Amino acid sequence: MATVTSLQKAEKFEIEKYTAPKDVRALSKTHVPYSGSPQKHPLDSDQIILVPDPYNTISPYLEFSKGDIAFVEKLANIVNIDGETVTMARIWVKKGSLAIQCTPFQVTSL
């Protein structure tokens, strides 16, 4: 596993088209929905990063394997006070998949 020495800004992730499920209730039996702003992973093209609250500086982010995503729903974009927009999506991830949840923080002395 590669070691990352510094944080890098992730690029926006264009949503790829997935086939719509015929029955969302059936999908919810085998998959779990997560909502946020999808971003390209800076090191692994088979992974995506999902930022649930992109304008919160201490918001955790989630990493998922693209192969574990069955369906993506585009949600309404969100806009900050400066008029910048962020794409939001709901992704359906297969139950039992391995994912990473990371919470960034700033190191300070007490």
C-alpha positions, 0 to 999 in steps of 0.5 A: 500500500502506498504512503501519502506524505501530504494531502492533495486537493481532489479533482471533481468526479464526473458522474458516470451513468449507471443503469437505474434499478427497477425496484428501489426497495429491492436495491435497499435490501442489498445496498446502502445509500450514501449522499455527498459530493463525489470526487476523483481519488487522487491516487487510485482510479478504481476508488471514489471519494464522497464528501458528505458536507463539502463546505464544512472544513472538518467534514469526514470523507468516505472512500468506496471502490467503484466496483461496489457501487450499483447505482448513482442518483444525481441530487440537487447541487449546493451553492455557497455564499460566493456562488460556487456550486458543488455536484451532489449525488446519492450512491448505492453501495453493496452491503458488506463492502469495505470502505474507508471513513476519514476525518481530517483535523488540524494538529495544534498544541494544547 
